[in-house]
């Protein structure tokens, strides 16, 4: 589990394709002494497992499924990625809870300065906890402060670039709960009510 607060960026130096997917190797300023084999690290919003640690590098095995469902399959040597180590139980959560399970891939439509920010829900974009302040059926607008823009890969993004998107987990659970509740109501009490009304109409019509 992560918080969407990027700790550092890394630079991809090698990509080895395998029958099961690929192995990504990168350099990073993350203190490698604090990283252990098998540890989870959020790489551009995707939860990956550390499979090798070099003198100044980290390697991750990426499944074919993750390559298909995220932007990790687009990476090339020289590309930068956002990195965040997993949370400890006593850590502060400065952003919002991010699981590293990418819901889908989006495209950047535009990047422009904005003066007024209205605080609403949260979303993780390439692993970065951002605030959504305008939402449409197929698009949303995020608030980005200068610090976040400068210390993450956002400063290198252009309109049309693909990014990993993870919706807020609380929002997903609420949506699931409401959808199931409405479905149960439509298939249960509402059907019973319709049946009773139909029976009542028949009784009134026969008099």
PLY file of the C-alpha trace (Angstrom):
ply
format ascii 1.0
element vertex 207
property float x
property float y
property float z
element edge 206
property int vertex1
property int vertex2
end_header
0.00 0.00 0.00
1.20 3.51 -0.85
0.17 7.13 -0.34
0.79 8.65 -3.77
3.61 10.87 -2.50
6.51 10.23 -4.89
9.79 9.78 -3.04
12.11 9.87 -6.02
12.30 9.28 -9.74
14.26 6.54 -11.43
15.76 6.17 -14.89
15.22 3.00 -16.91
18.58 1.66 -18.07
17.62 -1.79 -19.30
14.55 -3.77 -20.38
14.89 -7.53 -20.84
11.88 -9.17 -22.45
11.05 -12.70 -21.32
8.42 -15.28 -22.12
6.54 -14.26 -18.98
6.82 -10.50 -19.50
9.87 -8.31 -18.90
12.50 -7.31 -16.36
12.97 -3.57 -15.78
16.26 -2.29 -14.39
16.61 1.30 -13.25
18.86 3.66 -11.36
17.45 5.72 -8.53
18.30 8.04 -5.66
16.23 5.87 -3.28
18.66 4.62 -0.57
19.25 1.03 -1.65
20.29 0.06 1.88
16.64 0.59 2.86
15.33 -1.68 0.08
15.08 -5.45 0.41
14.46 -8.24 -2.07
10.76 -8.97 -2.37
9.79 -5.47 -1.26
6.96 -3.71 -3.06
7.68 -0.42 -4.78
5.20 1.69 -6.70
6.62 2.34 -10.20
4.55 4.86 -12.14
1.54 3.84 -10.12
2.06 0.09 -10.53
2.95 -2.11 -7.56
6.05 -4.11 -8.49
8.30 -6.48 -6.55
12.04 -5.90 -6.25
13.72 -8.99 -7.73
17.36 -7.80 -7.85
19.45 -5.09 -6.20
22.71 -3.90 -7.76
25.28 -1.38 -6.58
23.12 1.48 -7.85
20.20 -0.28 -9.51
16.90 -1.98 -8.81
15.26 -4.61 -11.00
11.60 -5.62 -11.21
9.92 -8.51 -13.00
6.77 -7.34 -14.80
4.12 -9.82 -15.91
2.72 -9.79 -19.43
-0.65 -8.79 -17.96
0.86 -5.71 -16.28
2.61 -4.74 -19.50
-0.73 -4.89 -21.33
-2.85 -3.09 -18.75
-0.44 -0.26 -17.82
2.02 2.08 -19.51
4.98 -0.03 -18.34
5.02 -1.67 -21.76
5.69 1.76 -23.31
8.88 2.35 -21.32
12.23 2.63 -23.06
15.80 3.00 -21.72
16.29 6.60 -20.65
12.68 7.11 -19.55
12.04 8.41 -16.05
9.55 6.79 -13.66
8.00 7.83 -10.34
8.96 5.71 -7.31
7.45 5.25 -3.87
8.30 2.61 -1.29
5.43 0.85 0.47
3.98 2.40 3.61
4.89 1.29 7.11
2.11 0.98 9.67
3.37 4.07 11.52
3.83 6.26 8.43
1.86 9.43 7.79
-0.48 9.26 4.81
0.09 12.64 3.21
-1.77 11.80 0.00
-4.45 9.10 -0.15
-4.38 5.31 -0.04
-2.96 3.94 -3.30
-2.79 0.20 -3.92
-0.76 0.16 -7.12
-3.49 -1.77 -8.93
-3.97 0.30 -12.07
-7.60 0.62 -13.18
-6.81 1.81 -16.67
-4.69 4.00 -18.91
-5.57 7.59 -19.76
-4.23 10.20 -22.17
-3.22 13.73 -21.21
-5.45 16.18 -23.08
-3.84 19.46 -22.04
-1.46 21.03 -19.53
-2.15 24.62 -18.51
-1.79 26.91 -15.47
-4.88 27.22 -13.28
-5.42 29.76 -10.53
-8.34 28.44 -8.51
-8.41 24.91 -7.12
-11.54 23.28 -5.77
-10.89 20.29 -3.50
-12.89 17.14 -4.28
-11.87 13.52 -4.76
-8.45 11.94 -5.21
-6.91 9.94 -8.02
-3.46 8.43 -8.58
-1.91 9.38 -11.92
1.32 7.47 -12.58
1.40 6.85 -8.83
1.00 10.54 -7.90
-1.81 11.46 -5.51
-3.70 14.30 -7.19
-6.91 16.21 -6.50
-9.71 16.06 -9.04
-11.57 19.35 -9.34
-13.54 18.83 -12.55
-14.96 15.53 -13.70
-16.67 14.58 -16.97
-17.92 11.18 -18.23
-14.69 10.44 -20.11
-12.21 12.98 -18.70
-11.15 14.73 -15.51
-8.98 17.68 -14.51
-6.40 17.50 -11.72
-4.85 20.14 -9.51
-1.04 20.07 -9.59
1.09 22.27 -7.35
4.50 23.46 -8.64
6.45 21.22 -6.23
4.69 18.06 -7.44
5.14 19.14 -11.05
8.89 19.63 -10.57
9.85 16.55 -8.51
7.87 13.94 -10.47
7.76 12.91 -14.10
4.88 15.33 -14.73
7.31 18.02 -15.89
8.25 15.84 -18.87
4.68 14.98 -19.92
3.06 16.29 -23.09
-0.53 16.24 -24.36
-1.23 12.81 -25.81
1.08 10.95 -23.40
-0.36 7.84 -21.74
-0.55 7.62 -17.93
-1.62 4.97 -15.42
-4.79 5.77 -13.48
-6.01 4.31 -10.18
-9.31 5.54 -8.75
-9.71 6.20 -5.05
-10.40 2.87 -3.32
-13.07 4.33 -1.02
-14.92 5.70 -4.03
-14.79 2.31 -5.75
-16.22 0.55 -2.69
-19.00 3.14 -2.32
-19.87 2.80 -6.01
-19.97 -1.01 -5.68
-22.16 -0.80 -2.57
-24.63 1.62 -4.17
-24.77 -0.36 -7.42
-25.50 -3.61 -5.57
-28.07 -1.91 -3.33
-29.91 -0.45 -6.32
-29.78 -3.80 -8.14
-31.18 -5.61 -5.09
-33.95 -3.01 -4.74
-34.91 -3.21 -8.42
-35.00 -7.00 -8.35
-36.67 -7.31 -4.92
-38.91 -4.73 -3.22
-39.62 -2.81 -6.42
-40.70 -5.96 -8.23
-42.95 -6.85 -5.27
-44.46 -3.35 -5.35
-45.11 -3.59 -9.08
-46.80 -6.96 -8.56
-49.01 -5.57 -5.79
-50.00 -2.56 -7.93
-50.83 -4.84 -10.86
-52.96 -7.01 -8.56
-54.71 -3.93 -7.18
-55.48 -2.66 -10.70
-57.00 -6.03 -11.61
-59.14 -6.00 -8.48
-60.34 -2.43 -9.12
-60.99 -3.22 -12.77
-63.16 -6.19 -11.92
-65.50 -4.14 -9.73
0 1
1 2
2 3
3 4
4 5
5 6
6 7
7 8
8 9
9 10
10 11
11 12
12 13
13 14
14 15
15 16
16 17
17 18
18 19
19 20
20 21
21 22
22 23
23 24
24 25
25 26
26 27
27 28
28 29
29 30
30 31
31 32
32 33
33 34
34 35
35 36
36 37
37 38
38 39
39 40
40 41
41 42
42 43
43 44
44 45
45 46
46 47
47 48
48 49
49 50
50 51
51 52
52 53
53 54
54 55
55 56
56 57
57 58
58 59
59 60
60 61
61 62
62 63
63 64
64 65
65 66
66 67
67 68
68 69
69 70
70 71
71 72
72 73
73 74
74 75
75 76
76 77
77 78
78 79
79 80
80 81
81 82
82 83
83 84
84 85
85 86
86 87
87 88
88 89
89 90
90 91
91 92
92 93
93 94
94 95
95 96
96 97
97 98
98 99
99 100
100 101
101 102
102 103
103 104
104 105
105 106
106 107
107 108
108 109
109 110
110 111
111 112
112 113
113 114
114 115
115 116
116 117
117 118
118 119
119 120
120 121
121 122
122 123
123 124
124 125
125 126
126 127
127 128
128 129
129 130
130 131
131 132
132 133
133 134
134 135
135 136
136 137
137 138
138 139
139 140
140 141
141 142
142 143
143 144
144 145
145 146
146 147
147 148
148 149
149 150
150 151
151 152
152 153
153 154
154 155
155 156
156 157
157 158
158 159
159 160
160 161
161 162
162 163
163 164
164 165
165 166
166 167
167 168
168 169
169 170
170 171
171 172
172 173
173 174
174 175
175 176
176 177
177 178
178 179
179 180
180 181
181 182
182 183
183 184
184 185
185 186
186 187
187 188
188 189
189 190
190 191
191 192
192 193
193 194
194 195
195 196
196 197
197 198
198 199
199 200
200 201
201 202
202 203
203 204
204 205
205 206
